[in-house]
Amino acid sequence: MYPSGQTEATSKQLASPDGIAIDDAHGTIWVTQTRTNSVTVYDLYTKKELWTSYDAQNPENGSVSRPREVKVDAKSGKAFVSGSGGVTVFDLKSHQVIQKINFTSSDGSADTGMNMELDSEGGRLYVPSLNSGTLKAINTDTLAVEQIIELHKEVADAQLRPSDVTIDKSLGEIYVSSQGDMDRETKVSKGNSGITVYDLKTGEYKKSINFGKQTLAITADEEHDVVYATDFATGKIGVIDGRTGSITHEVSTGAEGGANDVLVTPEGEVYAVVRDKFADNVTTGYTLDPTTGKFKEAASTEPKGENGADTPIVVNSLVRLLRRLLLFQTSLSVIPCRLSRLSPRLQQQALYILGAPALLPHKPLMVIPPFSRMFLKGIPFTPIFSGWRISGFLLGGLMVPITPSSR
C-alpha cells in the first residue's frame, strides 16, 4: 500500500486480501483477509492500521470465517462482509460487529455468502448462497432477510454454485452468475455455467444466458443496459445486451484462464482482473508473517509461507475493455450498414481497427499486416454517437458517415 503523496510502500503486507471498500465519510479503507479470517480497517490517507478483528492470542475467534467481499453503505452506517456462514455486519464508526446473518444449507450446515450487490438507495443487499442455490435480499436498516429467491438450474443434476449478483433498475432485473459444475482437471462442464435473470420486484425467474464454463463475477452498466460477466475457466469476458438477454461479444483478456472480477466505474470505464500468464510468478526477498502481515528482509532459503513453504506471488493483471468499440460493434450487428467515402483497402483497415464484422458489400474482412496496424495506430480515431448508436467516425480528420446498407 502507498500513503498519499508517496511512492514507497509501507512496511505492511496483507495476508490474502480478498475484498476492499472505501468509506469516504470516515476516511477509511476496509479490507478482508481470508488467510487470517479477519477484517481490517486502515486510514485512507496514511494507510496506518486503525482496527482489526484478528486476535493473535485467539486466531480462531476472528469475526468472519474466510471473508470474501466487503460493501460499505454510508446511508445505513454499516459495512457488510460476506463469507463462510453468511454475512457479518459492522458499524462504520466503531468497527464493532452489529449482527451476524447466518446462512444455512438444506442439510443444516453453514453456507457461504458470495459476492454481493448493494442497493443503498433502495435499502437492500443482495447475496447469493453458494451451496443452497438461493439469493437473499437483506434490508440494510433492519437486517432482516426480506426475500429468498430460489435460483433456476438448467441442468437439474448438476451443481449451480452461484457466485455474484448485480441489478439493473432501468430494466427491473436481477442478474446472478453461477460457476456451474465443471471438472477442474478435464475442464469439461456438466452445465449451469452462465447467468440467470429474475424480476427485480417479484424475484420471478425470467431467462437463462449460457456463458463459458465457469462464470464467476458479474456487473451491470445500467446507463447502457449492458452486463459484463467473467469466465474463470477461459479468461474471457462476456458482454450481454440487457434488453435482449443475448451475448453480443466474448472478449479475450489475453489470458488462458483466471478472469476473477469485472468492474464498471462511475465514468463508464470497464476493467477486469485476470490471474494468469501475463507475467511469471516470482518468489519474494522477504519473509511474510501471515498472521500480522508484517515482513522483514530475509534470505531466499528462509521459509516464507504456511508450513514453512516458499510463497510465490501469483501475478494479477488489470485489463481495460474498450467500451466504445464494444458499443460500436453492437450497433453494427443490430443495423446492417456499410462504410462510404473510403477506398476498399481503407475500409478494411478501419473495420480491422474497430474489430467490427465484415460488412463490406463484396469483400470479406482481410487480416491487415502488422506494419499497417502500426501505421493506423497513429491516426486519430473518434466514434461519433447518435444516442447509443454510432452515426459515423473521424479517421485521421476525415469524416466517415455510416449509412444503412442496401442489402
Secondary structure, 3 states (H helix, E strand, C coil): CCCCCCCCCCCCCCCCEEEEEEECCCCEEEEEECCCCEEEEEECCCCCEEEECCCCCCHHHCCCECCCCEEEECCCCEEEEEEECEEEEEECCCCCEEEEEECECCCCCECEECCCEEECCCCEEEEEECCCCEEEEEECCCCCEEEEEECCCCCCCCCCCEEEEEEECCCCEEEEEECCCECCCCCCECCCCEEEEEECCCCCEEEEEECCCCEEEEEEECCCCEEEEEECCCCEEEEEECCCCEEEEEEECCCCCCEEEEEECCCCCEEEEEECCCCCCEECCEEECCCCCCEEECCCCCCCCHHHCCCEECCEEEEEECHHHHHHHHHHHHCCEEECCCCHHHHHHHHHHHCCCCCCCCCCCCCCCHHHHHHHHCCCEEEEEECCEEEEEEECCEEEEEEECCC
